[in-house]
Amino acid sequence: MTEPLTGQALEQLLQEATIITLTGGIEVRLVVLENQDYRLLVLNGSVQSVQDKRDPARLVLAHQIPLLAALAAVPEHGNVLELGLGGGSAMAYARAHYPTLNWLCLEQSARVISLYFDYFAPATVIPEQRILMAKAYEWLTTSWQGPQYDLVLCDVYDRLDVQFITACAKVVKPGGVLAINWLPHLQNDNLGDSELDCCAAIAGWLRTQQNVAGFRNRVYQLTRPILE
């Protein structure tokens, strides 16, 4: 696998890339930039997604490698729920390596979805992958009616509280995994574990943590026991 971009390389890319389009206002600003090799989606100055234009299935952001490692354990035709679309890089990776998975992505922003189809989506989408415009917490607590998922990928640029984690845990099947891209600067605590420790819904789940070298991100993999 090609190595992901380092923090220094990502900063350099941001400086060199040219703006293709800009949308939104003062509070929420979405920008698509590119150079000859990469295309980026940036929200309020924070990189949300990077696409290798020659190899869209490549994982360019370092946190995605441990985050998506759980895909290898999902059975063929298994169910995956992704929270947060960005530039669709997780779906691109899955299309190339796990094309039989049933994939549902929730994205609350119509602008993000529009930018995805205009600048990041493949020419042909596969029916196994669907995008639904919905706020993740509202959908999880009011609209979800099953089935439970083999894997829930939580990669949202937002604070994650006990209520949100509980809602995510509810839709993970026994033996399934909740994988979280944890951004400490968006959370209440410095260490990042307090919300997880306080969440009764994941008590007894196996928890692993991987720090992402050169970045603030930490990736948590929470595995629900088969027998509870």
C-alpha positions in Angstrom: 0.0 0.0 0.0 1.3 3.5 -0.9 2.1 5.5 2.2 -0.3 8.2 3.3 0.6 11.9 3.3 2.6 13.1 6.3 1.4 16.2 8.2 4.2 18.2 6.5 3.3 17.0 3.0 -0.4 17.8 3.7 0.5 21.4 4.8 2.6 21.8 1.6 -0.2 20.5 -0.5 -2.6 23.0 1.0 -0.2 25.9 0.2 0.3 24.8 -3.4 -3.2 23.7 -4.4 -5.5 25.9 -6.4 -9.1 26.6 -5.4 -11.6 25.0 -7.8 -14.8 26.1 -6.1 -15.9 27.7 -2.8 -19.3 27.5 -1.2 -21.0 28.5 2.0 -20.8 31.6 4.2 -18.7 32.9 7.1 -19.7 30.1 9.6 -19.5 27.2 7.2 -17.2 27.4 4.3 -16.5 24.4 2.0 -13.6 24.6 -0.5 -12.4 22.2 -3.2 -8.8 22.6 -4.2 -6.4 20.6 -6.4 -3.0 20.4 -7.9 -1.8 18.0 -10.6 -1.9 15.0 -8.2 -4.5 15.5 -5.6 -8.0 17.0 -5.0 -9.0 18.1 -1.5 -12.2 19.0 0.3 -11.7 21.5 3.1 -14.2 22.6 5.7 -13.5 25.9 7.6 -9.8 25.4 7.0 -9.8 21.7 8.1 -9.0 19.0 5.5 -11.9 16.6 5.3 -10.8 14.4 2.4 -8.0 14.1 -0.1 -8.2 12.1 -3.3 -5.3 10.8 -5.3 -6.5 11.8 -8.8 -4.5 8.9 -10.4 -5.6 6.3 -7.8 -8.9 7.4 -6.2 -9.0 4.2 -4.1 -5.8 5.1 -2.3 -6.0 6.1 1.3 -4.2 9.4 1.5 -5.1 10.6 5.0 -3.2 8.6 7.7 -6.1 8.1 10.1 -8.0 6.2 7.5 -5.7 3.2 7.5 -6.4 2.1 11.0 -10.0 3.3 10.7 -10.8 1.1 7.7 -8.7 -1.8 8.8 -11.9 -3.3 10.3 -13.3 -3.8 6.8 -11.1 -6.9 6.4 -13.2 -8.7 9.1 -16.6 -7.8 7.6 -18.2 -10.8 5.9 -18.9 -10.8 2.2 -22.2 -8.9 1.6 -21.9 -7.6 5.1 -23.5 -4.3 6.2 -21.5 -1.1 6.7 -22.7 2.2 8.0 -20.5 5.3 7.5 -21.2 8.5 9.3 -19.8 11.5 7.3 -19.2 11.5 3.6 -16.4 14.0 3.0 -15.0 13.4 -0.4 -16.1 9.7 -0.4 -12.6 8.3 0.0 -13.8 5.4 2.3 -16.4 4.4 -0.3 -13.7 4.6 -3.1 -11.5 2.3 -1.1 -14.3 -0.1 -0.4 -15.3 -0.2 -4.1 -11.8 -1.3 -5.0 -11.2 -3.8 -2.3 -14.6 -4.8 -0.9 -17.2 -4.3 -3.7 -19.8 -6.7 -2.3 -20.4 -4.8 0.9 -23.7 -3.2 1.5 -22.7 0.4 2.3 -24.9 3.2 3.6 -23.3 6.6 4.2 -25.1 9.3 6.2 -24.3 12.9 5.4 -26.2 15.9 6.8 -24.9 18.6 4.3 -26.5 18.9 0.9 -23.5 21.0 -0.2 -21.1 18.2 0.7 -23.1 15.7 -1.2 -23.3 18.0 -4.2 -19.5 18.6 -4.1 -18.9 14.9 -3.9 -20.9 14.1 -7.0 -19.4 17.1 -8.9 -15.7 16.5 -8.0 -15.0 13.2 -6.3 -17.5 10.6 -7.3 -16.7 7.9 -9.9 -18.3 8.0 -13.3 -20.4 4.9 -12.4 -21.7 4.3 -8.9 -22.4 0.8 -7.7 -25.8 -0.1 -6.3 -24.3 -1.6 -3.1 -23.3 1.9 -2.0 -25.9 4.5 -1.0 -25.7 8.0 0.3 -28.6 9.4 2.5 -28.9 13.0 3.5 -29.6 12.9 7.2 -28.2 14.1 10.5 -26.6 11.0 12.0 -27.9 11.3 15.5 -31.5 12.0 14.4 -31.4 9.1 12.0 -29.9 6.7 14.5 -32.4 7.5 17.2 -35.6 8.1 15.2 -35.3 6.5 11.7 -33.2 3.4 12.0 -35.3 0.2 12.0 -32.6 -2.3 11.3 -30.7 -4.3 10.3 -27.7 -3.9 12.7 -24.4 -3.4 11.1 -21.2 -5.4 11.0 -19.2 -2.2 11.0 -20.1 1.4 11.9 -17.5 4.0 10.7 -17.7 7.2 12.7 -15.6 9.9 10.9 -17.5 13.1 11.7 -15.9 16.5 12.2 -17.8 17.2 15.5 -17.9 16.6 19.2 -18.9 13.1 20.2 -20.8 12.8 23.4 -22.2 9.8 25.4 -25.6 10.1 23.7 -24.1 10.0 20.2 -21.8 7.1 21.1 -24.8 5.2 22.6 -26.8 5.8 19.5 -24.0 4.4 17.3 -23.5 1.4 19.6 -27.2 0.5 19.3 -26.9 -0.3 15.6 -23.8 -2.5 15.9 -24.5 -6.2 15.7 -23.0 -8.7 18.3 -19.5 -9.3 17.2 -19.5 -6.1 15.1 -17.3 -3.1 15.3 -17.7 0.6 16.0 -14.6 2.4 14.6 -14.2 6.1 15.6 -11.9 8.8 14.3 -11.4 10.7 17.5 -10.4 14.4 17.2 -9.2 15.5 20.7 -9.4 19.2 19.9 -13.2 18.8 19.4 -13.8 16.9 22.6 -14.2 18.0 26.2 -11.3 16.1 27.7 -7.6 16.1 26.9 -7.1 12.4 26.9 -10.2 11.5 24.9 -11.3 8.5 26.9 -13.8 10.0 29.4 -16.8 9.9 27.1 -16.0 6.3 26.2 -15.5 5.4 29.9 -18.9 7.0 30.8 -20.9 5.3 28.0 -22.7 2.3 29.5 -23.7 1.1 26.0 -20.1 0.1 25.3 -19.3 -1.3 28.7 -17.7 -4.7 28.2 -16.8 -4.0 24.6 -13.2 -4.7 23.6 -11.5 -1.3 23.0 -8.3 -0.7 21.1 -6.7 2.7 20.5 -4.2 3.7 17.8 -2.5 7.1 17.7 -1.9 8.5 14.3 1.7 9.5 14.0 2.2 13.2 13.1 -1.5 14.1 13.7 -3.9 14.7 16.6 -6.3 12.0 15.5 -6.7 8.8 17.5 -8.6 5.8 16.1 -10.7 3.7 18.5 -12.0 0.3 17.5 -14.8 -1.0 19.8 -15.9 -4.6 19.3 -19.2 -5.6 20.7 -19.2 -9.0 22.5 -21.0 -11.8 20.7 -22.7 -12.8 24.0 -23.8 -10.1 26.3 
